[in-house]
Amino acid sequence: MESINTMKGYGKVSDQENQIPSPLPKPSSRKTLIATVSLVSLLLILTVVALTAGAFTHPSHNPPPPPVSSNSLKTVCAVTRYPETCFNALSSSLKESDPESILELSLRIASEKLSTLSMSFRSIDDMPGEAAVKDCVRLYADAASQLNETLTEIVTERKKKKGGNWMTEKVVGDVKTWISAAMSDGETCSDGIEEMGTVVGNEIKKEMVMANQMMSVCLAIVSEMKKLLLIFH
């Protein structure tokens, strides 16, 4: 009865005290909720990782550039006296197959070969009494300069015309003159070597043949450019 009297001593309880508190979630329910949240988070992380990896592994949807046709190069080289030399020298560096671009490339490669040949003769310039060697150093350097001027003229005229006809009689005349002058330098070197009986190595002889043939290729292409443009267009 003591407990009853004790309860009576407190008097009437408040409404707030009468409210029954919401039961806390059972431990098993709480664990299930945590497991569900963790699983969803893991799935989201895996999705992001997969999408990120796919961005690096999937190939680009941009179509690859079309390959340069070797037939175009063969057509251009066919107008020269040395079609095989032409094709072999240009094929590995060709990026555009129109005749003007092929002409520019042939001039660049020919100029590089002439510059290399000049340095090759310079490397044997210590041979006593061999004036022909000194002449060849100068002649092939001059020939390379002539082709560089030719290339500059063509590039400048093409930019001016912006795809139009740059093959005026003046431009063609200037280009042919410069290439012919470069070829004359090469022939002068060859004649001097022969007349003086100068002995040069086989490698230099091969370089001379290649350089002279490439200059001939350049002259043939520019001489037949109008015909080639009609074929390609």
The 8 nearest C-alpha neighbors of each residue, nearest first, counted from 0:
[[1, 3, 2, 4, 5, 6, 7, 8],
 [0, 2, 4, 3, 5, 6, 7, 8],
 [1, 3, 5, 0, 4, 6, 7, 8],
 [2, 4, 0, 6, 5, 1, 7, 8],
 [5, 3, 7, 1, 6, 2, 8, 0],
 [4, 6, 2, 8, 3, 7, 1, 9],
 [7, 5, 3, 8, 4, 9, 2, 10],
 [8, 6, 4, 9, 5, 10, 3, 11],
 [7, 9, 5, 6, 10, 4, 3, 11],
 [8, 10, 7, 6, 11, 5, 12, 4],
 [9, 11, 8, 7, 12, 6, 5, 13],
 [12, 10, 13, 9, 7, 8, 6, 14],
 [11, 13, 16, 10, 14, 17, 9, 15],
 [14, 12, 16, 15, 17, 11, 18, 10],
 [15, 13, 17, 16, 18, 12, 11, 19],
 [16, 14, 13, 17, 18, 12, 19, 20],
 [15, 17, 13, 14, 18, 12, 19, 20],
 [18, 16, 14, 15, 19, 13, 12, 20],
 [19, 17, 15, 16, 20, 14, 13, 21],
 [18, 20, 17, 21, 16, 22, 15, 14],
 [21, 19, 22, 18, 23, 17, 16, 15],
 [22, 20, 23, 19, 24, 18, 25, 17],
 [21, 23, 20, 24, 25, 19, 26, 18],
 [22, 24, 25, 21, 26, 20, 29, 28],
 [25, 23, 28, 26, 29, 22, 27, 21],
 [24, 26, 28, 27, 23, 29, 22, 30],
 [25, 27, 29, 28, 30, 24, 23, 31],
 [26, 28, 30, 25, 29, 31, 24, 32],
 [29, 27, 31, 25, 30, 26, 24, 32],
 [28, 30, 32, 26, 31, 27, 33, 24],
 [29, 31, 33, 27, 32, 28, 34, 26],
 [30, 32, 28, 34, 29, 33, 35, 27],
 [33, 31, 35, 29, 30, 34, 36, 28],
 [32, 34, 30, 36, 35, 31, 37, 29],
 [33, 35, 31, 37, 32, 36, 30, 38],
 [34, 36, 32, 38, 37, 33, 31, 39],
 [37, 35, 33, 39, 38, 34, 40, 32],
 [36, 38, 40, 34, 35, 39, 41, 33],
 [39, 37, 41, 35, 40, 36, 34, 42],
 [40, 38, 42, 36, 41, 37, 43, 35],
 [41, 39, 43, 37, 38, 42, 36, 44],
 [40, 42, 38, 44, 39, 43, 37, 45],
 [41, 43, 39, 45, 40, 44, 46, 38],
 [44, 42, 46, 40, 41, 45, 39, 47],
 [45, 43, 41, 47, 46, 42, 40, 48],
 [44, 46, 48, 42, 43, 47, 49, 41],
 [45, 47, 43, 49, 44, 48, 42, 50],
 [48, 46, 50, 44, 49, 45, 51, 43],
 [47, 49, 45, 51, 46, 50, 52, 44],
 [50, 48, 46, 52, 51, 47, 53, 45],
 [49, 51, 53, 47, 52, 48, 46, 54],
 [52, 50, 48, 54, 53, 49, 47, 55],
 [53, 51, 49, 55, 54, 50, 48, 56],
 [54, 52, 50, 56, 55, 51, 57, 49],
 [53, 55, 51, 52, 56, 57, 50, 58],
 [56, 54, 53, 52, 57, 51, 58, 50],
 [55, 57, 53, 54, 52, 58, 51, 59],
 [56, 58, 53, 54, 55, 59, 52, 60],
 [59, 57, 56, 60, 55, 54, 61, 53],
 [60, 58, 61, 57, 62, 54, 63, 56],
 [59, 61, 62, 58, 57, 63, 54, 56],
 [62, 60, 59, 63, 58, 64, 57, 65],
 [61, 63, 60, 64, 59, 65, 58, 66],
 [64, 62, 65, 61, 66, 60, 59, 58],
 [65, 63, 66, 62, 67, 61, 94, 95],
 [64, 66, 63, 67, 62, 68, 94, 95],
 [67, 65, 68, 64, 94, 63, 69, 95],
 [68, 66, 96, 95, 94, 69, 65, 93],
 [67, 69, 70, 71, 66, 96, 72, 95],
 [68, 70, 72, 71, 73, 67, 90, 96],
 [71, 69, 73, 68, 72, 74, 75, 67],
 [72, 70, 74, 69, 73, 68, 96, 75],
 [71, 73, 69, 75, 74, 70, 76, 96],
 [74, 72, 70, 76, 71, 75, 77, 69],
 [75, 73, 71, 77, 72, 76, 70, 78],
 [76, 74, 72, 77, 73, 78, 71, 98],
 [75, 77, 82, 73, 78, 79, 74, 85],
 [76, 78, 74, 82, 75, 79, 73, 80],
 [77, 79, 76, 75, 219, 220, 80, 223],
 [80, 78, 219, 81, 216, 77, 76, 82],
 [79, 81, 82, 78, 216, 215, 219, 77],
 [80, 82, 79, 84, 83, 85, 216, 212],
 [83, 81, 76, 85, 77, 84, 79, 86],
 [82, 84, 86, 85, 81, 87, 76, 88],
 [85, 83, 87, 81, 82, 86, 88, 212],
 [84, 86, 82, 83, 88, 87, 76, 81],
 [85, 87, 83, 89, 88, 90, 84, 82],
 [88, 86, 84, 85, 89, 90, 83, 91],
 [87, 89, 85, 86, 84, 90, 91, 108],
 [90, 88, 86, 92, 87, 91, 93, 85],
 [89, 91, 93, 92, 86, 87, 88, 69],
 [90, 92, 89, 93, 88, 87, 94, 86],
 [93, 91, 90, 89, 94, 104, 88, 108],
 [92, 94, 90, 91, 95, 89, 96, 101],
 [95, 93, 67, 92, 96, 100, 66, 91],
 [96, 94, 93, 97, 100, 67, 101, 68],
 [95, 97, 71, 67, 98, 101, 72, 68],
 [96, 98, 100, 99, 95, 101, 231, 71],
 [99, 97, 101, 100, 102, 96, 227, 75],
 [98, 100, 102, 101, 97, 103, 224, 96],
 [101, 99, 103, 102, 98, 97, 95, 104],
 [100, 102, 98, 104, 99, 103, 105, 97],
 [101, 103, 99, 105, 100, 104, 98, 106],
 [104, 102, 100, 106, 101, 105, 107, 99],
 [103, 105, 101, 107, 106, 102, 100, 108],
 [106, 104, 102, 108, 103, 107, 109, 217],
 [107, 105, 109, 103, 104, 108, 110, 217],
 [108, 106, 104, 110, 105, 109, 111, 103],
 [107, 109, 111, 105, 110, 106, 104, 112],
 [108, 110, 106, 112, 213, 111, 107, 105],
 [111, 109, 143, 113, 107, 108, 112, 146],
 [112, 110, 108, 114, 109, 113, 115, 107],
 [113, 111, 115, 109, 110, 114, 210, 116],
 [112, 114, 116, 110, 143, 115, 111, 139],
 [113, 115, 117, 111, 116, 112, 143, 140],
 [116, 114, 112, 118, 113, 117, 111, 119],
 [115, 117, 119, 113, 118, 114, 112, 120],
 [116, 118, 136, 114, 139, 120, 119, 115],
 [119, 117, 121, 115, 116, 120, 122, 114],
 [120, 118, 116, 122, 121, 117, 115, 203],
 [121, 119, 117, 122, 118, 123, 136, 132],
 [120, 122, 118, 124, 119, 123, 136, 117],
 [121, 123, 119, 120, 124, 118, 125, 117],
 [124, 122, 120, 121, 125, 126, 119, 132],
 [123, 125, 121, 126, 122, 132, 120, 133],
 [126, 124, 123, 127, 122, 121, 129, 128],
 [125, 127, 124, 129, 123, 128, 132, 130],
 [128, 126, 129, 125, 124, 130, 123, 132],
 [129, 127, 130, 126, 131, 125, 132, 124],
 [130, 128, 131, 127, 132, 126, 197, 133],
 [131, 129, 133, 132, 128, 134, 127, 195],
 [130, 132, 134, 129, 133, 191, 192, 135],
 [131, 133, 135, 134, 130, 129, 124, 120],
 [134, 132, 136, 130, 135, 131, 124, 137],
 [133, 135, 131, 137, 132, 136, 138, 130],
 [134, 136, 138, 188, 132, 137, 133, 139],
 [135, 137, 117, 133, 134, 120, 138, 139],
 [138, 136, 140, 134, 135, 139, 141, 133],
 [139, 137, 135, 141, 184, 140, 136, 134],
 [138, 140, 142, 117, 141, 113, 137, 136],
 [141, 139, 143, 137, 142, 138, 117, 114],
 [140, 142, 144, 138, 139, 143, 137, 145],
 [141, 143, 181, 139, 145, 144, 140, 184],
 [144, 142, 110, 140, 146, 113, 145, 141],
 [143, 145, 141, 147, 142, 146, 148, 140],
 [146, 144, 142, 148, 143, 147, 177, 181],
 [147, 145, 149, 143, 148, 144, 110, 150],
 [146, 148, 144, 150, 149, 145, 151, 143],
 [149, 147, 151, 145, 146, 150, 152, 144],
 [150, 148, 146, 152, 147, 174, 151, 177],
 [149, 151, 147, 153, 152, 148, 146, 154],
 [152, 150, 148, 154, 149, 153, 155, 147],
 [151, 153, 149, 155, 150, 154, 156, 148],
 [152, 154, 150, 156, 155, 151, 157, 149],
 [155, 153, 157, 151, 156, 152, 150, 158],
 [156, 154, 152, 158, 153, 157, 151, 159],
 [155, 157, 159, 153, 158, 154, 165, 152],
 [158, 156, 154, 160, 159, 155, 165, 161],
 [159, 157, 161, 155, 156, 160, 154, 162],
 [160, 158, 156, 157, 161, 155, 165, 162],
 [159, 161, 163, 157, 158, 162, 165, 156],
 [162, 160, 158, 159, 163, 157, 156, 164],
 [161, 163, 160, 157, 164, 158, 165, 159],
 [164, 162, 160, 161, 165, 157, 159, 166],
 [165, 163, 166, 160, 162, 167, 157, 161],
 [164, 166, 167, 156, 157, 160, 163, 170],
 [167, 165, 164, 171, 170, 168, 225, 169],
 [168, 166, 170, 169, 165, 171, 164, 172],
 [167, 169, 171, 170, 172, 166, 173, 165],
 [168, 170, 172, 167, 171, 173, 166, 174],
 [171, 169, 173, 167, 172, 168, 174, 166],
 [170, 172, 174, 168, 173, 169, 175, 166],
 [171, 173, 169, 175, 170, 174, 168, 176],
 [174, 172, 176, 170, 171, 175, 169, 177],
 [175, 173, 171, 177, 149, 176, 172, 170],
 [174, 176, 178, 172, 177, 173, 179, 171],
 [177, 175, 173, 179, 174, 178, 172, 180],
 [178, 176, 180, 174, 179, 145, 175, 149],
 [177, 179, 181, 175, 180, 176, 146, 218],
 [180, 178, 182, 176, 181, 177, 175, 183],
 [181, 179, 183, 177, 178, 182, 176, 184],
 [180, 182, 142, 178, 184, 183, 179, 145],
 [181, 183, 179, 185, 184, 180, 178, 214],
 [182, 184, 180, 186, 181, 185, 187, 179],
 [185, 183, 187, 181, 138, 182, 186, 142],
 [186, 184, 182, 188, 183, 187, 189, 139],
 [185, 187, 183, 189, 188, 184, 190, 182],
 [188, 186, 184, 190, 185, 189, 183, 191],
 [187, 189, 135, 191, 185, 186, 190, 192],
 [188, 190, 186, 192, 191, 187, 193, 185],
 [191, 189, 193, 187, 188, 192, 194, 186],
 [192, 190, 188, 194, 193, 189, 131, 195],
 [191, 193, 197, 189, 195, 190, 194, 131],
 [194, 192, 196, 190, 191, 195, 189, 197],
 [193, 195, 191, 196, 192, 190, 197, 189],
 [194, 196, 197, 192, 193, 191, 131, 129],
 [197, 195, 193, 194, 192, 198, 191, 131],
 [196, 198, 192, 195, 199, 193, 129, 131],
 [197, 199, 196, 200, 192, 193, 195, 129],
 [200, 198, 197, 203, 201, 204, 202, 192],
 [201, 199, 202, 203, 204, 198, 205, 123],
 [200, 202, 204, 203, 205, 199, 206, 198],
 [201, 203, 205, 204, 200, 206, 199, 207],
 [204, 202, 206, 205, 201, 200, 207, 199],
 [203, 205, 201, 207, 202, 206, 208, 200],
 [206, 204, 202, 208, 203, 207, 201, 209],
 [205, 207, 203, 209, 204, 208, 210, 202],
 [208, 206, 204, 210, 205, 209, 211, 203],
 [207, 209, 205, 211, 206, 210, 212, 204],
 [208, 210, 206, 212, 207, 211, 213, 205],
 [211, 209, 213, 207, 212, 208, 112, 113],
 [212, 210, 214, 208, 213, 209, 207, 215],
 [213, 211, 215, 209, 214, 210, 208, 216],
 [212, 214, 216, 210, 215, 109, 211, 209],
 [215, 213, 217, 211, 216, 212, 109, 182],
 [214, 216, 212, 218, 213, 217, 219, 211],
 [217, 215, 213, 219, 214, 79, 218, 220],
 [218, 216, 214, 220, 215, 219, 105, 106],
 [217, 219, 215, 221, 216, 220, 222, 178],
 [218, 220, 222, 216, 79, 217, 221, 223],
 [221, 219, 223, 217, 222, 218, 224, 216],
 [220, 222, 224, 223, 218, 219, 217, 102],
 [223, 221, 219, 220, 224, 218, 175, 171],
 [224, 222, 220, 226, 221, 225, 219, 227],
 [223, 225, 221, 227, 226, 222, 220, 228],
 [226, 224, 228, 227, 223, 229, 166, 222],
 [225, 227, 229, 223, 224, 228, 230, 222],
 [228, 226, 224, 230, 229, 225, 223, 231],
 [229, 227, 225, 231, 230, 226, 232, 224],
 [228, 230, 232, 226, 227, 231, 225, 224],
 [231, 229, 227, 228, 232, 226, 225, 74],
 [232, 230, 228, 229, 227, 97, 98, 71],
 [231, 229, 230, 228, 227, 97, 226, 98]]
